[in-house]
Amino acid sequence: MPRRWAIFLITSANFFLSQFYRASMAVISPELLQELSLSTRQLGMVSAAFFYTFALAQIPISIFLDKIGARRMMTALSIVGIIGAILFSRADSVTSGIIARLILGLGMSCNLMGTLKLMTVWFAPSHFATISGFIFSIGTVGNMAATVPFVALVEWTGWRQAYVAIAALNFLIVIVLFLVVHDKPLYNSTPTLSESLELKLSETLGNLVLLLRKKDYWIISMATLVGYGTFAAFQTLWAGPYLIEVIGLSALQAGNLILLMNLGMIIGSPSWGALSDRVFKTRKWVIFSGTLGTAAVMLILAEKSASPAVITLALLFLCFGTFRSAGLLMYPHIKELVHLNTAGAAMAGVNFFTMVGPAVFLQGLGHLMQALYPEASRGPQAFQAAFYLCAGCLAAISFLYIFTREKKYSAD
């Protein structure tokens, strides 16, 4: 196997585990609530901790990735993440749970950026879009692994031993990564995307200042914060307690429904992209439609929060993922609105807000439910209030998105 494909597989496997870790709390939330004696607010804090360090780490990673090298940075941070996973498996309180998730989020923070950096070095620019698409698909499979397969592993070994087993697998992958991955080919006559990117590193701060003056950047950033924040908060945590405690489903049934959210993402991502490129020739209005559709799903869940039929839930969860996947077009939207020299900073800036979103909504919804219904913070009324808030935020950001500009598409 050519080394570049070995690097692709190894680093993608590492990204797979990053996605798994962030989504794994939804189906084990009942065990966490009982064993760690957590309140609803504290459960949200423990889950959100991962995203805070993950998001904040993007800033130094964007600065030092080229200087240190993807191989060394991914290896070192992944080991930190493995330590965090093991610490989480031993957590016995809200404090130890938060600390472990903070460490885990930091450790997983370079798995995507490092992988994409290596792909720019090892593959020609004409192949990068295809390769990155495969990487994101593998990440979605990581989210799916955190549902039914993880439930089966937890039922077999318990959630603590399951985390240790995943950490052990992670360690093996990191060893292979360190031994096999090279930051660049020893000899490569084919121009790569990174060669042009390296010329722009000295302009990063100036580009960032220009970017922060743009109205479109702030609207798109707030849209991804709300859009991905509500989706990820539901997918990675709150869907589990809602389905298990309110609806009365088993952990396996809940895992199956959460799996449908990821299936919707897989179906929707290429579909929205094709509609945007070839049919409607617009990013703005496709994103607007998808975000408004997500708001409608949350509104329906709020109206039926106590007693929806399982088939209704299945359809809603599938639609949730499908509509949300339109939000991935925010990256090409911002890229097309700025100068080429600013495109990297623009997408990195949007990605920062993307990762802040889950932390805000994971913790915020937990606080809301605990404050409004302290005696029944995971009851039907508490979830109804949370769903109404999410629907309102999504509807508001949909309206705000109308005021973004977009690149004009030709009619061909």
N, C-alpha and C positions, 0 to 999 in steps of 0.2 A: 504494500500500500504506500503511495507517495506520502511523504511526511506532512504535506499541507492538509491532506484529508485526515491523517491521524490527529493532527492538531485540532482540526475542526471537530472531530468526534469527542476528543478528550475535554476540550474547553466547553463544548455544548453540554456534555454530561455534568460538568461543574455548574453551569447555569441552570440546568434541570433541577439540581438539588437546591439551588437558591430559591427557585420558584416554589419548590416543595415546602421548604421551611416556612416561607411567609404564609402559605395557605393551610398549614397543617393543624392550626388550633381549632378550626371550626368543629371538627368531628370529635375532638377530645375535650371540648369545653365542659361537659358534665363532670368528667373526672377531675379537671382542674378546679372547678368550683368547689367540689367536695374535699379533695385532698389538700388544697392550698387554702381552704376556707376563704374564698374570694367573694366579694360583693360584685354586683354587675359593673359598677364603676371601676373596681380594681381589675376585673377581667379585661375590660377595654384598655386599661393602662398597660397591662402585661403584653397584650397583643400589639398595641401601638408602639411599644418600645423598639421593636425591630425596625420599624419604618423611620423613626427619628434618626437613628445613627446611620441607617442606610442612606437617607437623603442628604444628611450633612456631610457624609464622607464623599459625596460626588464632587464637592468643590476641590478638596486637595487631590483627589484622584485625577481630575481633569488637568491639574497642574503638574503632577509628578509622574503620571503614567509613562510619558515618553522618556523622562530622565532616569527612572528606576528600571523600567522595562516591565512588560506585561507578565512575563514568566515569574520573576521574583515577587512582584507585587501580588499577583494572584495566589502564589504559593503561600506567602506569609499571611495574607489576610484570610485565606481559606483555613489555615491552621487555627487562627483566632476564632473563626466561625465554628470549627469542630469543637474547640474548647467550650464555646458558648452552648452548643447543642448538648454536650455532656453535662455541663452545669445545669442546664434546664431540666435534664432528666433527673437531677438530684434536688431540684427546687422543693422547698417545703414551706414557703411563705410568699407573700406578694412581693416583698423586697428582693428575695433571691430570684424569683421569677422574672422580675423587671430587669435586674442586672444581667441575667443570663440572656434574655432576649436582646438587650442592648448590645452585648458582645456578639451575639449571633448575627444581628443586622449589620454590624460593622464588618464582620468576617465575610459576609456574602456581597458586600457593596461593590466589589470590583469584578464580579463574575461576568456581567454583561459587557461593561465598558472594556475590560481586558480582552474578552473574546472578540469583540468588534475591532479593537485595535489590531489584534493578530490577523484577523481576516483582511484588513486593509493592506497588510504587509505581504501576506502569502497568496493573495488572489488579486487578479487584475481588476480595475474599476468596473469593467463591463460585467463582471460576475458578482459584484458586491451586493447588489439588491437581492439577487436570488439567494445568495448564501445567508444574508441577514434574515431573509424571510424564513428560511429553514430553521435558523437559530431561535427565532421567536416562536415558531411552531413547537420546537422541542421544549421551550419554556412552558408553553401552555400544557403540554403533556405532563410536565412536572406538577402543575396545579391539579391536573386530573389524578395524578398518583397520590395526592394528598386527600383524596376522597375515598372511594370504595376500596382500592388496594391497601391504603393506610388503615382503614377500619378493620380489614381482615387481619393485618399484622398486629394491630392493637388488641384485637380479641384473642389472638393466639399468645402474645407475649406480655401484654400490658403496655401502656403508653410510654412508660419510662424505659423499658428494655427496647421498645421499638425505636425510640430516639437514639439509644446507644448503638443499635444495629445500623441505623442510617448514618450516624457519625463515623462508624467503622468503615462503611462503604465509601463515604466521603474522603476518609484518610487514604484509602487505597487509590482513589482517583487522583488525589493531590500528589501522591508519590509518582504515579505514572506521568502526570502533568509536568512535574519538575524534571523528570528524566528524559522525556520525549520532546517537549515544546522548546523551540528556539525562538527568540524574539524576531529574528529575520533570517532569510536564507543566506547561506555562505556565499552563494553566487546567484544572481537573478538579473537577467537582462530585460525582463518585462517590467515596464513602468507600473508602479503600484499607487493606490490612492494616498497612502501615507506620505509619499514623497512630496506631494503638493500641500498636504496638511501641515507638515513640519515647517514649511515656509511661513506659516501664519501664526505660529505659537507666540512670537514676540508681539503680535498685535492683539492678543486675547483681551487684555484689560481695556484697550481703546474700543474694541468691538463691543465689549460688554456695556460700556458707558453709552454708546450709540443705541444699543438694543434697549436699554432701560428707558429711553426717551420715547419709545414707540408704543402707541395705544394698543395696537394689534397684539403686541407681545403680552401685555398685561391681561387683555381679555382672554387670549388663548391659554395663558398660564392659569388663570382662575377657572377656566372651563375644564382644563384637565385635572386641576385639583379637586373640583367638585365631581366631575364625571368618574374619574378613576377612584377617587376617595370613597364615594358611595358604593361603587361596585365592589372594590376590594374589601371594604369594611364588612359588607354583607357576605361576600364569598369566603373571606379568610376567618371570620369569627361569628357574626351575629346570625347568619343563616342556621348554624348548628343549634344554638339554644332555642331559636324560634321554632324550628321544625320538631325538635325533640321535646321541649318543655311545653310549648303552646299547642302545637298540632298533635303531639303524642306519637310521633313516628320513632322507629328504632334508629340507632346510629347508622346502620347499613342503608335504610331507606333515605335518611337525610343525605348520606354520601352520594347516593344515586341521583338525587335532585340537584345537589351542588355540582355533580358531574355534568349535568345538562347545561349549566351556566358556561362551563368551559367548552362544551360542544358548540354552544351558540357562538362563542368567540371564534372557534375554528371555522365554522360555517360563514360567519359574518365578515371576518377580516378580508378574505379575497373577494367576497361578493361586493362589499362596499367599495373596495379599491377599484374593481372593474366598473362599477356604476359611476364612480367619480371620474375615472380616466376616459371611458369610452362612450358612456350614455349621456349623463348629465353635464359632464365637463365642468364640474365645480367641486371644490372642497367644502366651502362654507356651508352650502345648503344641505349637503349630505350629512355633515357633522351636526348641523342644526336639527335635521330630521331624526337622526339617531339619538341625540340627547333628549329631544322632546319625547321620543318613543320610550326611553328609559324612565323619564318622569312619569309617563302614563302607567308603566308597569308598577312603579312604586306606589302610585295612587290607587291602583286596583288592589295591590297587596294590603294597603292601609284600610280600604273599604271592606276587605274580606279577611282581615287579619286573624280572626278567631276560628273560622270554620270553613276554609276553602277545601274543595275536593282535591284529592291527590292529582287527578288528571289536570285540573286547573292550575295547580302549583307547578306541575311539570311543564305546561305550556308557558307559564309566566317566567319560570327560571330559564327556559330555553330562549325566550324573547329577550330577557334581561341581558344575557350574554351577547345575543345577536345585535341588539341595538347599541350596546356599549362599545362593540368592536368598531363602530364608525368613528369613535374618538381617536383611534390610531392615526386617522388622517390629519390630526392636528400637527403632527411632526412635519409631513410634507407641506402643510398649509403655511406654517411659520417659515420653513426653509425657502419657500417660493416668494415670500413677502420681503425678504431681506437680501442684501448683497451677498455674493458667494463667500466673501471674506468673513461675513458675520454668521453664516449658516450654522457652523459648528457650535458657536457660542449660543445661538438661538435655540437649537435643539437640546443642548445640554441644560440651558436655563429652564426650558419647558419641562425637561425630564426631572429637574429638581422639584418643581411644584407637583409633578405627577406622583412622586414618592412621598411628598409631604401630605398629600390628600388622604391616604389611608390612615396615617397617624392622627390627623385631625378628626376624622369621622369615627375611627375606632374608639378613641378616647371620648370625643364629644358626645356620641350617642350613649355611651355608658353613663356619663355624667347626667345627661338629660333624663334617661330612664330611671336612674336612681333618685334624682331630685323630684321628679313628678310623681313617682309611685314608689316611695321608700319601702313600703310593705309588700309590694308585688312588682319589683323592678324588672322581672322577666315574664310578666303576665301579658295577656292580649292587649290591654290598654297601653302598656308601656311600649310595646312594639308598634302599635298603631301610631302613637305619637312620633316615634322614630321614623316610621315610613312616611308620614305626612311631612316631616321636616326635610327628608331627603327629596321627596317629590317637589316640594316648594323650591329648594335650592337648585334642582335640575331645571325646573321650569324657568326660574329667574336667569340662570346662566344661558339657557337657550335664547331667551329674549335678548340678552346682552350680546350674544354672538352675532346677531343681525348687524351690529355696527362694525364688524370686522371688514377689512378689504380683502380682495383676493386677486390673484393673477388672472388675467384675461386669457381664456382658451380659444384657440382657433377652431374653426368649424370642421376641419378635416378629421 
